[in-house]
Amino acid sequence: MAKVTGIGGLFYKVADPAATRRWYAEHLGIEECEWGASLAWNDPNGATIWSPFAASSDYFGPGPQAFMANMRVDDLDALLAQLQAAGVTVVEARQDDEYGKFGWIIDCDGLRVELWQPPG
């Protein structure tokens, strides 16, 4: 059975993502980059990503959703098939790139959740 293996990241909307990244860098020592920060946990399967998005972003799907969890998974294709078979809404869009494979579902509360299979 495919499953979630950890939290891949926390994404949330703010008025000024660059200012938020600077604040966290200055006050909490989180090194900033264009999409937020990568918090390594000595885990060979990937880091946890912290990423503020512009308030106008549609990356979290339609509607007023202000945050989105990213869950690390061991087998994205198998998990999406399992979830779809169980009646969970699976978003048709997929993304495969150098950072791994990404897919999205809608949870029982109508929130979009990102599923991420790290590369390798």
GROMACS elastic network, one bead per residue, 0.5 to 0.9 nm:
[ bonds ]
;  ai    aj funct       b0    kb
    1    75     6  0.89154   500
    1    78     6  0.78303   500
    1    79     6  0.77101   500
    1    82     6  0.83541   500
    2    73     6  0.74376   500
    2    74     6  0.61870   500
    2    75     6  0.55591   500
    2    76     6  0.75832   500
    2    77     6  0.86922   500
    2    78     6  0.59100   500
    2    79     6  0.50802   500
    2    80     6  0.88839   500
    2    82     6  0.79514   500
    3    72     6  0.87027   500
    3    73     6  0.57439   500
    3    74     6  0.61141   500
    3    75     6  0.72430   500
    3    76     6  0.85433   500
    3    78     6  0.88433   500
    3    79     6  0.64860   500
    4     7     6  0.80988   500
    4    71     6  0.62923   500
    4    72     6  0.56733   500
    4    74     6  0.65567   500
    4    75     6  0.87064   500
    4    79     6  0.86162   500
    4   115     6  0.82580   500
    5     8     6  0.88365   500
    5    71     6  0.75270   500
    5    72     6  0.55011   500
    5    73     6  0.52431   500
    5    74     6  0.64651   500
    6    48     6  0.85709   500
    6    70     6  0.89721   500
    6    71     6  0.60142   500
    6    72     6  0.50518   500
    6    73     6  0.71610   500
    7    10     6  0.79830   500
    7    47     6  0.87078   500
    7    48     6  0.64076   500
    7    49     6  0.86508   500
    7    69     6  0.75886   500
    7    70     6  0.61930   500
    7    72     6  0.55884   500
    7    73     6  0.88879   500
    8    46     6  0.77062   500
    8    47     6  0.67124   500
    8    49     6  0.60909   500
    8    50     6  0.88960   500
    8    69     6  0.76924   500
    8    73     6  0.85755   500
    8   114     6  0.88443   500
    8   115     6  0.81611   500
    8   116     6  0.69625   500
    9    38     6  0.87123   500
    9    47     6  0.81377   500
    9    50     6  0.56151   500
    9    51     6  0.75320   500
    9    68     6  0.84957   500
    9    69     6  0.61384   500
    9    71     6  0.68994   500
    9    72     6  0.82913   500
   10    48     6  0.78817   500
   10    49     6  0.63455   500
   10    50     6  0.52479   500
   10    51     6  0.63418   500
   10    52     6  0.82784   500
   10    67     6  0.73641   500
   10    68     6  0.62809   500
   10    69     6  0.50799   500
   10    70     6  0.61723   500
   11    49     6  0.79877   500
   11    50     6  0.62976   500
   11    52     6  0.56942   500
   11    53     6  0.68222   500
   11    60     6  0.86524   500
   11    66     6  0.85253   500
   11    67     6  0.54939   500
   11    68     6  0.51639   500
   11    69     6  0.63231   500
   11    70     6  0.75317   500
   12    50     6  0.87020   500
   12    51     6  0.67578   500
   12    52     6  0.51078   500
   12    53     6  0.58181   500
   12    54     6  0.83901   500
   12    55     6  0.83906   500
   12    60     6  0.87689   500
   12    65     6  0.87392   500
   12    66     6  0.56359   500
   12    68     6  0.62440   500
   12    69     6  0.86392   500
   13    16     6  0.87242   500
   13    17     6  0.78254   500
   13    51     6  0.87960   500
   13    52     6  0.57179   500
   13    54     6  0.54889   500
   13    56     6  0.78710   500
   13    57     6  0.75014   500
   13    65     6  0.85617   500
   13    66     6  0.53280   500
   13    67     6  0.62319   500
   14    17     6  0.59434   500
   14    20     6  0.76448   500
   14    52     6  0.63645   500
   14    53     6  0.61534   500
   14    54     6  0.55572   500
   14    55     6  0.50063   500
   14    56     6  0.87313   500
   14    66     6  0.83258   500
   15    19     6  0.87763   500
   15    20     6  0.86026   500
   15    53     6  0.83406   500
   15    54     6  0.59696   500
   15    55     6  0.52854   500
   15    56     6  0.82973   500
   16    19     6  0.54399   500
   16    20     6  0.63115   500
   16    21     6  0.87902   500
   16    52     6  0.84787   500
   16    53     6  0.80670   500
   16    54     6  0.62483   500
   16    55     6  0.77249   500
   17    20     6  0.50110   500
   17    21     6  0.61085   500
   17    22     6  0.85889   500
   17    35     6  0.86590   500
   17    36     6  0.82945   500
   17    51     6  0.83526   500
   17    52     6  0.53267   500
   17    53     6  0.56505   500
   17    54     6  0.57009   500
   17    55     6  0.84173   500
   18    21     6  0.51339   500
   18    22     6  0.62115   500
   18    23     6  0.86529   500
   18    32     6  0.88566   500
   18    34     6  0.82026   500
   18    36     6  0.85803   500
   18    52     6  0.82718   500
   18    53     6  0.89834   500
   18    54     6  0.89374   500
   19    22     6  0.50366   500
   19    23     6  0.61253   500
   19    24     6  0.86986   500
   20    23     6  0.50766   500
   20    24     6  0.62939   500
   20    25     6  0.85622   500
   20    52     6  0.71460   500
   21    24     6  0.52716   500
   21    25     6  0.61168   500
   21    26     6  0.86115   500
   21    30     6  0.80652   500
   21    31     6  0.81956   500
   21    32     6  0.57990   500
   21    33     6  0.79868   500
   21    34     6  0.89085   500
   21    35     6  0.87608   500
   21    36     6  0.61959   500
   21    37     6  0.81799   500
   21    51     6  0.82467   500
   21    52     6  0.73078   500
   22    25     6  0.50106   500
   22    26     6  0.60380   500
   22    27     6  0.84888   500
   22    30     6  0.87787   500
   22    31     6  0.85665   500
   22    32     6  0.69134   500
   23    26     6  0.51547   500
   23    27     6  0.59286   500
   23    28     6  0.78556   500
   24    27     6  0.52794   500
   24    28     6  0.51220   500
   24    29     6  0.64664   500
   24    30     6  0.57337   500
   24    31     6  0.79643   500
   24    32     6  0.80275   500
   25    28     6  0.56610   500
   25    31     6  0.52865   500
   25    32     6  0.61280   500
   26    29     6  0.58393   500
   26    30     6  0.76826   500
   26    31     6  0.86619   500
   27    30     6  0.81365   500
   28    31     6  0.88384   500
   29    32     6  0.88717   500
   30    36     6  0.87188   500
   30    37     6  0.65960   500
   30    38     6  0.84500   500
   30    39     6  0.79990   500
   31    36     6  0.80887   500
   31    37     6  0.60325   500
   31    38     6  0.80831   500
   31    39     6  0.89690   500
   32    35     6  0.78360   500
   32    36     6  0.54702   500
   32    37     6  0.52419   500
   32    38     6  0.84612   500
   33    36     6  0.52788   500
   33    37     6  0.59073   500
   33    38     6  0.85929   500
   34    37     6  0.82124   500
   35    49     6  0.88184   500
   35    50     6  0.81385   500
   35    51     6  0.56050   500
   35    52     6  0.72279   500
   35    53     6  0.78040   500
   36    49     6  0.72509   500
   36    50     6  0.55261   500
   36    52     6  0.62096   500
   36    53     6  0.85752   500
   37    48     6  0.84797   500
   37    49     6  0.58440   500
   37    50     6  0.52780   500
   37    51     6  0.64545   500
   38    47     6  0.60545   500
   38    48     6  0.59066   500
   38    50     6  0.64133   500
   38    51     6  0.86481   500
   39    47     6  0.55695   500
   39    48     6  0.51612   500
   39    49     6  0.60558   500
   39    50     6  0.73645   500
   40    43     6  0.70938   500
   40    46     6  0.73525   500
   40    48     6  0.64550   500
   40    49     6  0.85986   500
   41    44     6  0.86576   500
   41    46     6  0.80576   500
   41    47     6  0.60929   500
   41    48     6  0.75416   500
   42    45     6  0.88569   500
   42    46     6  0.83146   500
   42    47     6  0.78819   500
   43    46     6  0.58027   500
   43    47     6  0.67328   500
   44    47     6  0.82159   500
   45    72     6  0.86624   500
   45   117     6  0.89818   500
   45   118     6  0.66027   500
   45   119     6  0.84921   500
   45   120     6  0.87215   500
   46    72     6  0.83767   500
   46   118     6  0.64863   500
   46   119     6  0.87799   500
   48    70     6  0.88600   500
   48    72     6  0.89079   500
   49    70     6  0.84491   500
   52    55     6  0.89630   500
   53    56     6  0.81555   500
   53    57     6  0.64779   500
   53    59     6  0.85510   500
   54    57     6  0.53046   500
   55    58     6  0.86710   500
   55    66     6  0.78712   500
   57    60     6  0.73032   500
   57    61     6  0.86392   500
   58    61     6  0.53080   500
   58    62     6  0.63027   500
   58    63     6  0.83246   500
   59    62     6  0.82829   500
   60    63     6  0.83404   500
   60    64     6  0.88597   500
   60    65     6  0.66539   500
   60    66     6  0.78605   500
   60    67     6  0.72961   500
   60    68     6  0.63224   500
   60   111     6  0.84638   500
   60   112     6  0.61746   500
   60   113     6  0.80311   500
   60   114     6  0.85540   500
   61    64     6  0.87036   500
   61    65     6  0.76936   500
   61   111     6  0.87182   500
   61   112     6  0.66054   500
   62    65     6  0.77194   500
   63    66     6  0.89752   500
   65    68     6  0.75789   500
   65   111     6  0.68901   500
   65   112     6  0.79642   500
   67   111     6  0.87571   500
   67   112     6  0.88394   500
   68   111     6  0.75567   500
   68   112     6  0.64579   500
   68   113     6  0.58160   500
   68   114     6  0.70855   500
   69   112     6  0.80998   500
   69   113     6  0.55487   500
   69   114     6  0.62523   500
   69   115     6  0.84998   500
   70   113     6  0.62118   500
   70   115     6  0.56846   500
   70   116     6  0.67100   500
   71   113     6  0.75822   500
   71   114     6  0.62304   500
   71   116     6  0.59943   500
   71   117     6  0.85928   500
   72    76     6  0.89705   500
   72   114     6  0.86796   500
   72   115     6  0.60481   500
   72   117     6  0.58199   500
   72   118     6  0.72826   500
   73    76     6  0.61350   500
   73    79     6  0.79483   500
   73   115     6  0.64677   500
   73   116     6  0.57738   500
   73   117     6  0.51076   500
   73   118     6  0.78395   500
   74    78     6  0.89054   500
   74    79     6  0.83529   500
   74   116     6  0.84713   500
   74   117     6  0.60161   500
   74   118     6  0.81534   500
   75    78     6  0.55282   500
   75    79     6  0.61039   500
   75    80     6  0.86261   500
   75   116     6  0.88965   500
   75   117     6  0.64482   500
   76    79     6  0.51549   500
   76    80     6  0.60337   500
   76    81     6  0.85303   500
   76   101     6  0.71230   500
   76   102     6  0.75347   500
   76   103     6  0.72774   500
   76   115     6  0.70638   500
   76   116     6  0.69204   500
   76   117     6  0.57888   500
   77    80     6  0.52935   500
   77    81     6  0.62408   500
   77    82     6  0.86691   500
   77   103     6  0.86464   500
   78    81     6  0.51291   500
   78    82     6  0.61482   500
   78    83     6  0.86172   500
   79    83     6  0.60577   500
   79    84     6  0.84764   500
   80    83     6  0.51043   500
   80    84     6  0.60315   500
   80    85     6  0.84974   500
   80    88     6  0.88885   500
   80    90     6  0.68513   500
   80   103     6  0.77205   500
   80   104     6  0.84709   500
   80   105     6  0.81227   500
   80   115     6  0.88100   500
   81    84     6  0.51553   500
   81    85     6  0.60981   500
   81    86     6  0.85967   500
   81    90     6  0.87485   500
   82    85     6  0.51505   500
   82    86     6  0.62613   500
   82    87     6  0.88826   500
   82    88     6  0.87698   500
   83    86     6  0.50062   500
   83    87     6  0.64678   500
   83    88     6  0.52238   500
   83    89     6  0.76981   500
   83    90     6  0.73692   500
   83   105     6  0.84637   500
   84    87     6  0.51435   500
   84    88     6  0.50985   500
   84    89     6  0.63984   500
   84    90     6  0.61081   500
   85    88     6  0.73812   500
   87    90     6  0.87462   500
   88   105     6  0.71907   500
   88   106     6  0.70469   500
   88   107     6  0.72740   500
   88   108     6  0.81249   500
   89   104     6  0.88144   500
   89   105     6  0.56581   500
   89   106     6  0.53803   500
   89   107     6  0.75084   500
   90    93     6  0.87502   500
   90   103     6  0.80409   500
   90   104     6  0.61788   500
   90   106     6  0.65213   500
   91    94     6  0.79449   500
   91   103     6  0.71765   500
   91   104     6  0.52931   500
   91   105     6  0.54314   500
   91   106     6  0.73619   500
   91   112     6  0.87401   500
   92   103     6  0.80715   500
   92   104     6  0.79007   500
   92   105     6  0.88985   500
   93   102     6  0.88271   500
   93   103     6  0.68266   500
   93   104     6  0.74879   500
   94   101     6  0.75820   500
   94   102     6  0.58361   500
   94   103     6  0.50350   500
   94   104     6  0.75708   500
   95   100     6  0.81604   500
   95   101     6  0.57873   500
   95   103     6  0.66414   500
   96    99     6  0.76874   500
   96   100     6  0.58040   500
   96   102     6  0.62463   500
   96   103     6  0.89176   500
   97   100     6  0.54421   500
   97   101     6  0.65187   500
   97   102     6  0.85486   500
   97   119     6  0.84565   500
   98   101     6  0.84374   500
   98   119     6  0.69705   500
   99   102     6  0.88407   500
   99   116     6  0.89630   500
   99   117     6  0.86370   500
   99   118     6  0.63896   500
   99   119     6  0.60113   500
  100   116     6  0.68927   500
  100   117     6  0.56242   500
  100   120     6  0.78240   500
  101   115     6  0.81839   500
  101   116     6  0.56936   500
  101   117     6  0.50838   500
  101   118     6  0.65717   500
  101   119     6  0.71362   500
  102   114     6  0.68509   500
  102   115     6  0.56703   500
  102   117     6  0.65533   500
  102   118     6  0.87454   500
  103   113     6  0.85157   500
  103   114     6  0.59144   500
  103   115     6  0.51841   500
  103   116     6  0.66661   500
  103   117     6  0.88143   500
  104   112     6  0.65813   500
  104   113     6  0.55631   500
  104   115     6  0.57707   500
  104   116     6  0.87237   500
  105   111     6  0.81753   500
  105   112     6  0.57117   500
  105   113     6  0.53926   500
  105   114     6  0.67076   500
  105   115     6  0.77155   500
  106   109     6  0.77850   500
  106   110     6  0.55077   500
  106   111     6  0.53293   500
  106   113     6  0.61044   500
  106   114     6  0.89531   500
  107   110     6  0.52936   500
  107   111     6  0.53103   500
  107   112     6  0.63953   500
  107   113     6  0.68370   500
  108   111     6  0.73721   500
  109   112     6  0.89868   500
  117   120     6  0.88215   500
